[in-house]
Amino acid sequence: MVIGVRVPRRLKRELEELGINYSEEVRKFLENLVRKKKADRIMRELEDLERSIGRIRGNLSAELIREDRG
């Protein structure tokens, strides 16, 4: 898929003069943005879940291990 972005000619010229592969940089930026937004959404969902179930008392993992061994 192709996404077009308008930039001033001066900026495009400067990017080219500096040898910056702007299409690669834009691709990396968008990939990082998507990764960050997904992480933010997951964190919000976890916070909502935590609020809905409340705090877990004690050391639940130790209790579950003891239960499995018993």
ABEGO torsion letter per residue (X at the ends): XBBBBBBBAAAAAAAAAAGBBAAAAAAAAAAAAAAAAAAAAAAAAAAAAAAAAEBBBEBAAAAAAAAAAX
